[in-house]
Amino acid sequence: MFRLLLIVSALIACAYARPLDEARATGDVTSNIDPDGSYSYSYRTSNGISGQEEGVGGQRVTGSYSYNSPEGKLIKNSYIADENGYQPSVPTRQPTRPPTTWIPSISCRGLKCGAG
């Protein structure tokens, strides 16, 4: 029961952490806790946030989450937590274009450039 309360509290905190583009976000949450300590849950919201996690309490947890960046790109992350600690699996970044801002060139005026 405590985990369910913790999960719901985390979802509520995430929902209020950033203003939504829509007036209200709706979503689905599923949760399952077994007597042996294993559990699983997943959530999906109408504004593109989703996640899932499963594990055995105190031993090993695997999960993932995804959301849309402000630029509209889907960001996906996954993780494992076990005796070795929290281990996120961060995707490699795609190459990006250089900045389009103007950068002044450096001139040799007043400096001894070239042959002496």
Backbone as a printed PyTorch tensor [residue, N CA C, xyz], in Angstrom:
tensor([[[  0.8220,  -1.1900,   0.0000],
         [  0.0000,   0.0000,   0.0000],
         [  0.8720,   1.2620,   0.0000]],

        [[  1.9810,   1.1840,   0.7440],
         [  2.8780,   2.3240,   0.8060],
         [  3.4860,   2.6300,  -0.5520]],

        [[  3.8510,   1.5840,  -1.3040],
         [  4.4240,   1.8070,  -2.6410],
         [  3.4200,   2.4600,  -3.5750]],

        [[  2.1760,   2.0140,  -3.5050],
         [  1.1470,   2.6050,  -4.3510],
         [  0.9790,   4.0840,  -4.0220]],

        [[  0.9750,   4.4050,  -2.7390],
         [  0.8820,   5.8030,  -2.3220],
         [  2.0970,   6.5920,  -2.8020]],

        [[  3.2710,   5.9860,  -2.7290],
         [  4.4920,   6.6300,  -3.1970],
         [  4.4540,   6.8720,  -4.7030]],

        [[  3.9780,   5.8920,  -5.4480],
         [  3.8880,   6.0150,  -6.9010],
         [  2.9070,   7.1150,  -7.2940]],

        [[  1.7460,   7.1010,  -6.6660],
         [  0.7370,   8.1170,  -6.9770],
         [  1.2430,   9.5090,  -6.6070]],

        [[  1.9390,   9.6230,  -5.4710],
         [  2.4950,  10.9150,  -5.0590],
         [  3.5420,  11.4030,  -6.0630]],

        [[  4.3830,  10.4930,  -6.5510],
         [  5.3950,  10.8730,  -7.5430],
         [  4.7480,  11.3430,  -8.8350]],

        [[  3.6930,  10.6690,  -9.2620],
         [  3.0040,  11.0820, -10.4800],
         [  2.3630,  12.4580, -10.3250]],

        [[  1.7880,  12.6950,  -9.1680],
         [  1.1770,  14.0070,  -8.9170],
         [  2.2550,  15.0900,  -8.9150]],

        [[  3.3920,  14.8130,  -8.2830],
         [  4.4830,  15.7890,  -8.2590],
         [  4.9800,  16.0850,  -9.6680]],

        [[  5.1130,  15.0480, -10.4920],
         [  5.5480,  15.2540, -11.8810],
         [  4.5400,  16.0810, -12.6570]],

        [[  3.2740,  15.8550, -12.4070],
         [  2.2330,  16.5770, -13.1360],
         [  2.2560,  18.0680, -12.8060]],

        [[  2.5830,  18.4180, -11.5790],
         [  2.5960,  19.8240, -11.1810],
         [  3.9540,  20.4840, -11.3600]],

        [[  4.9740,  19.7430, -11.7010],
         [  6.3190,  20.3000, -11.8200],
         [  6.4800,  21.2110, -13.0290]],

        [[  5.6740,  21.0440, -14.0350],
         [  5.8230,  21.7940, -15.2790],
         [  4.4350,  22.0980, -15.8220]],

        [[  4.1850,  23.3140, -16.2940],
         [  2.8670,  23.6150, -16.8430],
         [  2.5770,  22.7520, -18.0760]],

        [[  1.3540,  22.3290, -18.1910],
         [  0.9540,  21.4820, -19.3080],
         [  0.5370,  22.3180, -20.5010]],

        [[  0.7910,  21.7900, -21.6920],
         [  0.3560,  22.4740, -22.8960],
         [ -1.1560,  22.4140, -23.0350]],

        [[ -1.7370,  21.3840, -22.5100],
         [ -3.1830,  21.2290, -22.5750],
         [ -3.7780,  21.7090, -21.2560]],

        [[ -5.0700,  21.9910, -21.2660],
         [ -5.7270,  22.4380, -20.0420],
         [ -5.6390,  21.3610, -18.9630]],

        [[ -5.8320,  20.1070, -19.3460],
         [ -5.7240,  18.9910, -18.4110],
         [ -5.1070,  17.8050, -19.1310]],

        [[ -4.2590,  17.1070, -18.4290],
         [ -3.6960,  15.8790, -18.9790],
         [ -4.4520,  14.7020, -18.3710]],

        [[ -4.7200,  13.7300, -19.1810],
         [ -5.3610,  12.5210, -18.6850],
         [ -4.3810,  11.3760, -18.8780]],

        [[ -4.6230,  10.2940, -18.2000],
         [ -3.6880,   9.1930, -18.3480],
         [ -4.2120,   7.9000, -17.7640]],

        [[ -3.3850,   6.8720, -17.9170],
         [ -3.6920,   5.5500, -17.4000],
         [ -2.5610,   5.1100, -16.4910]],

        [[ -2.9220,   4.4830, -15.3820],
         [ -1.9370,   3.9410, -14.4540],
         [ -2.3390,   2.5080, -14.1460]],

        [[ -1.3680,   1.6020, -14.2430],
         [ -1.6000,   0.2190, -13.8230],
         [ -0.5600,  -0.1270, -12.7750]],

        [[ -0.9650,  -0.9290, -11.8080],
         [ -0.0650,  -1.2840, -10.7230],
         [ -0.3900,  -2.6840, -10.2400]],

        [[  0.6530,  -3.4420,  -9.9030],
         [  0.4650,  -4.7890,  -9.3900],
         [  1.5300,  -5.0530,  -8.3340]],

        [[  1.1060,  -5.4390,  -7.1370],
         [  2.0210,  -5.7920,  -6.0620],
         [  1.6710,  -7.2000,  -5.6030]],

        [[  2.6510,  -8.0980,  -5.6640],
         [  2.4300,  -9.4960,  -5.2850],
         [  2.9050,  -9.7440,  -3.8560]],

        [[  2.3550, -10.7820,  -3.2020],
         [  2.7550, -11.0950,  -1.8220],
         [  4.2490, -11.4090,  -1.6630]],

        [[  4.9140, -11.8880,  -2.7160],
         [  6.3350, -12.2230,  -2.6140],
         [  7.2430, -10.9910,  -2.6870]],

        [[  6.6770,  -9.7960,  -2.8100],
         [  7.4640,  -8.5700,  -2.8540],
         [  7.7270,  -8.0520,  -4.2500]],

        [[  7.3800,  -8.8300,  -5.2690],
         [  7.5690,  -8.3330,  -6.6340],
         [  6.4360,  -7.3670,  -6.9780]],

        [[  6.7370,  -6.4450,  -7.8550],
         [  5.7420,  -5.4510,  -8.2360],
         [  5.9930,  -4.9930,  -9.6640]],

        [[  5.0160,  -4.3350, -10.2230],
         [  5.1520,  -3.6940, -11.5230],
         [  4.1410,  -2.5640, -11.5950]],

        [[  4.4800,  -1.5390, -12.3360],
         [  3.5390,  -0.4580, -12.5980],
         [  3.9040,   0.2090, -13.9170]],

        [[  2.9410,   0.8680, -14.4870],
         [  3.1640,   1.6370, -15.6990],
         [  2.2000,   2.8090, -15.7140]],

        [[  2.5710,   3.8350, -16.4420],
         [  1.7070,   5.0000, -16.5860],
         [  1.9080,   5.6050, -17.9610]],

        [[  0.8980,   6.2680, -18.4310],
         [  0.9290,   6.9630, -19.7160],
         [ -0.0260,   8.1510, -19.6040]],

        [[  0.4580,   9.3260, -20.0150],
         [ -0.3760,  10.5170, -19.9500],
         [ -0.6980,  11.0170, -21.3490]],

        [[ -1.6900,  11.8540, -21.4320],
         [ -2.1130,  12.3620, -22.7370],
         [ -1.1160,  13.3550, -23.3310]],

        [[ -0.2020,  13.8710, -22.5270],
         [  0.7820,  14.8160, -23.0500],
         [  2.1060,  14.1410, -23.4180]],

        [[  2.1170,  12.8150, -23.5410],
         [  3.2840,  12.1170, -24.0620],
         [  4.2600,  11.5590, -23.0500]],

        [[  3.9840,  11.6760, -21.7700],
         [  4.8680,  11.1230, -20.7500],
         [  4.4360,   9.6920, -20.4580]],

        [[  5.3970,   8.7790, -20.3960],
         [  5.0670,   7.3980, -20.0480],
         [  6.2280,   6.7610, -19.3140]],

        [[  5.9360,   5.6960, -18.6030],
         [  6.9800,   4.9940, -17.8790],
         [  6.4910,   3.6540, -17.4020]],

        [[  7.4300,   2.8080, -17.0510],
         [  7.0990,   1.5040, -16.4950],
         [  8.2540,   1.0590, -15.6130]],

        [[  7.9270,   0.2320, -14.6230],
         [  8.9500,  -0.3080, -13.7340],
         [  8.4740,  -1.6350, -13.1990]],

        [[  9.4150,  -2.5390, -12.9900],
         [  9.1060,  -3.8210, -12.3730],
         [ 10.3090,  -4.2580, -11.5680]],

        [[ 10.0430,  -5.0400, -10.5350],
         [ 11.1630,  -5.4940,  -9.7290],
         [ 10.7280,  -6.3180,  -8.5520]],

        [[ 11.6960,  -6.6850,  -7.7740],
         [ 11.4860,  -7.4000,  -6.5290],
         [ 12.0330,  -6.4880,  -5.4470]],

        [[ 11.1810,  -6.1030,  -4.5280],
         [ 11.5420,  -5.1340,  -3.5120],
         [ 12.8620,  -5.4300,  -2.8180]],

        [[ 13.7640,  -4.4520,  -2.8370],
         [ 15.0430,  -4.5660,  -2.1720],
         [ 16.0860,  -5.3790,  -2.9070]],

        [[ 15.7940,  -5.9060,  -4.0970],
         [ 16.7570,  -6.7350,  -4.8050],
         [ 17.1380,  -6.1790,  -6.1670]],

        [[ 16.1740,  -6.0410,  -7.0730],
         [ 16.4760,  -5.5810,  -8.4320],
         [ 15.2580,  -4.8860,  -9.0170]],

        [[ 15.5160,  -3.7860,  -9.7070],
         [ 14.4520,  -3.0160, -10.3570],
         [ 14.9070,  -2.6840, -11.7700]],

        [[ 14.0280,  -2.8250, -12.7380],
         [ 14.2810,  -2.3560, -14.0960],
         [ 13.1110,  -1.4790, -14.5090]],

        [[ 13.3930,  -0.4690, -15.3000],
         [ 12.3190,   0.4060, -15.7240],
         [ 12.7520,   1.3260, -16.8420]],

        [[ 11.8040,   2.1000, -17.3110],
         [ 12.0780,   3.0750, -18.3610],
         [ 11.0300,   4.1730, -18.2960]],

        [[ 11.3560,   5.3080, -18.9070],
         [ 10.4000,   6.4060, -19.0280],
         [ 10.7000,   7.1660, -20.3070]],

        [[  9.7080,   7.8830, -20.7850],
         [  9.8900,   8.6830, -21.9920],
         [  9.0250,   9.9360, -21.9010]],

        [[  9.4570,  10.9580, -22.6240],
         [  8.7320,  12.2240, -22.6680],
         [  9.1570,  12.9730, -23.9190]],

        [[  8.4190,  14.0030, -24.2590],
         [  8.7480,  14.8440, -25.4040],
         [  9.5160,  16.0620, -24.9190]],

        [[ 10.6580,  16.3330, -25.5540],
         [ 11.4560,  17.5060, -25.1950],
         [ 10.7240,  18.7690, -25.6570]],

        [[ 11.1560,  19.9440, -25.1800],
         [ 10.5400,  21.1870, -25.6430],
         [ 10.6440,  21.3700, -27.1570]],

        [[ 11.6490,  20.7230, -27.7770],
         [ 11.8040,  20.8030, -29.2290],
         [ 10.9060,  19.8030, -29.9580]],

        [[ 10.1940,  18.9640, -29.2110],
         [  9.2970,  17.9940, -29.8220],
         [  9.9140,  16.6310, -30.0650]],

        [[ 11.1390,  16.4080, -29.6140],
         [ 11.8200,  15.1330, -29.8180],
         [ 11.4720,  14.1730, -28.6790]],

        [[ 11.2030,  12.9160, -29.0220],
         [ 10.9000,  11.9100, -28.0180],
         [ 12.1920,  11.4730, -27.3280]],

        [[ 12.2420,  11.6100, -26.0150],
         [ 13.3990,  11.2300, -25.2100],
         [ 13.0380,   9.9520, -24.4490]],

        [[ 13.8560,   8.9060, -24.6050],
         [ 13.6230,   7.6320, -23.9260],
         [ 14.8270,   7.3040, -23.0540]],

        [[ 14.5660,   6.8690, -21.8340],
         [ 15.6220,   6.4600, -20.9220],
         [ 15.1960,   5.1850, -20.2130]],

        [[ 16.1550,   4.3290, -19.9160],
         [ 15.8780,   3.1250, -19.1430],
         [ 16.9130,   3.0200, -18.0330]],

        [[ 16.6340,   2.1800, -17.0450],
         [ 17.5200,   2.0670, -15.9030],
         [ 17.3890,   0.7050, -15.2450]],

        [[ 18.4080,   0.3780, -14.4630],
         [ 18.4380,  -0.8080, -13.6250],
         [ 18.9310,  -0.3390, -12.2610]],

        [[ 18.3500,  -0.8620, -11.2140],
         [ 18.8420,  -0.6060,  -9.8630],
         [ 18.9710,  -1.9630,  -9.1730]],

        [[ 20.1700,  -2.2690,  -8.7190],
         [ 20.4110,  -3.5460,  -8.0520],
         [ 21.5250,  -3.3770,  -7.0350]],

        [[ 22.2150,  -4.4510,  -6.7080],
         [ 23.2870,  -4.3660,  -5.7140],
         [ 24.4250,  -3.4480,  -6.1650]],

        [[ 24.5000,  -3.1310,  -7.4400],
         [ 25.5210,  -2.2250,  -7.9620],
         [ 25.0490,  -0.7760,  -8.0130]],

        [[ 23.8610,  -0.4880,  -7.5220],
         [ 23.3330,   0.8650,  -7.4910],
         [ 22.4710,   1.1850,  -8.7060]],

        [[ 22.1260,   2.4510,  -8.8340],
         [ 21.3000,   2.9380,  -9.9370],
         [ 22.1580,   3.0570, -11.1840]],

        [[ 21.7220,   2.4240, -12.2780],
         [ 22.4900,   2.4120, -13.5170],
         [ 21.6070,   2.8470, -14.6810]],

        [[ 21.5890,   4.1390, -14.9880],
         [ 20.7830,   4.5860, -16.1240],
         [ 21.4260,   4.1840, -17.4470]],

        [[ 20.6070,   3.9200, -18.4110],
         [ 21.0810,   3.6150, -19.7560],
         [ 20.7660,   4.8310, -20.6080]],

        [[ 21.7410,   5.7090, -20.7350],
         [ 21.5400,   6.9710, -21.4360],
         [ 21.8500,   6.7600, -22.9110]],

        [[ 20.9080,   7.0710, -23.7910],
         [ 21.1750,   6.8970, -25.2190],
         [ 22.2650,   7.8560, -25.6900]],

        [[ 22.9980,   7.4360, -26.6960],
         [ 24.0310,   8.3170, -27.2400],
         [ 23.3630,   9.4730, -27.9680]],

        [[ 23.9740,  10.6110, -27.8800],
         [ 23.4220,  11.7970, -28.5370],
         [ 23.7130,  11.7500, -30.0260]],

        [[ 22.7630,  12.2240, -30.7840],
         [ 22.9500,  12.3350, -32.2220],
         [ 23.7710,  13.5880, -32.5030]],

        [[ 24.5880,  13.5690, -33.5460],
         [ 25.3580,  14.7720, -33.8710],
         [ 24.4190,  15.9440, -34.1560]],

        [[ 24.8210,  17.0950, -33.7120],
         [ 24.0010,  18.2900, -33.9370],
         [ 24.7780,  19.2910, -34.7780]],

        [[ 24.0420,  20.2050, -35.3950],
         [ 24.6800,  21.2560, -36.1820],
         [ 25.3890,  22.2270, -35.2600]],

        [[ 26.4450,  22.8820, -35.7690],
         [ 27.0970,  23.9110, -34.9560],
         [ 26.1200,  25.0590, -34.7190]],

        [[ 26.3620,  25.8590, -33.6890],
         [ 25.4480,  26.9750, -33.4290],
         [ 25.4270,  27.9530, -34.5990]],

        [[ 24.2730,  28.5530, -34.8110],
         [ 24.1320,  29.5030, -35.9190],
         [ 24.3520,  30.9430, -35.4690]],

        [[ 24.7620,  31.1250, -34.2220],
         [ 25.0180,  32.4840, -33.7470],
         [ 26.3130,  33.0020, -34.3490]],

        [[ 26.4070,  34.3070, -34.4910],
         [ 27.5780,  34.9290, -35.0810],
         [ 28.7160,  34.9270, -34.0790]],

        [[ 29.8810,  34.4530, -34.5020],
         [ 31.0720,  34.4520, -33.6670],
         [ 32.1010,  35.3500, -34.3590]],

        [[ 32.5680,  36.4020, -33.6800],
         [ 33.5240,  37.3080, -34.3210],
         [ 34.8270,  36.5790, -34.6230]],

        [[ 35.4220,  36.9190, -35.7620],
         [ 36.6980,  36.3020, -36.1220],
         [ 37.8230,  37.0050, -35.3830]],

        [[ 38.8700,  36.2670, -35.1680],
         [ 40.0340,  36.8440, -34.4820],
         [ 40.9780,  37.3730, -35.5690]],

        [[ 41.3780,  38.6100, -35.4330],
         [ 42.2840,  39.1830, -36.4350],
         [ 43.6950,  39.2500, -35.8730]],

        [[ 44.6550,  39.3980, -36.7550],
         [ 46.0470,  39.4860, -36.3470],
         [ 46.4900,  40.9230, -36.1830]],

        [[ 45.5750,  41.8680, -36.3410],
         [ 45.9410,  43.2800, -36.2260],
         [ 46.5310,  43.5490, -34.8490]],

        [[ 47.6430,  44.1170, -34.7940],
         [ 48.2900,  44.4320, -33.5340],
         [ 49.0800,  43.2620, -32.9670]],

        [[ 48.9890,  42.1260, -33.6240],
         [ 49.7350,  40.9460, -33.1670],
         [ 50.7800,  40.6090, -34.2040]],

        [[ 51.7930,  39.9540, -33.8000],
         [ 52.8200,  39.4880, -34.7430],
         [ 52.4000,  38.1420, -35.2830]],

        [[ 51.6890,  38.1400, -36.3800],
         [ 51.2180,  36.8990, -36.9940],
         [ 52.1510,  36.5020, -38.1090]],

        [[ 52.2010,  35.2380, -38.3600],
         [ 52.9930,  34.7440, -39.4750],
         [ 54.4800,  34.8420, -39.1940]],

        [[ 55.2440,  34.9820, -40.2650],
         [ 56.6990,  35.0320, -40.1280],
         [ 57.1090,  36.3580, -39.5120]],

        [[ 58.0180,  36.2700, -38.6420],
         [ 58.4720,  37.2830, -37.8570],
         [ 59.0210,  38.5120, -38.1090]]])
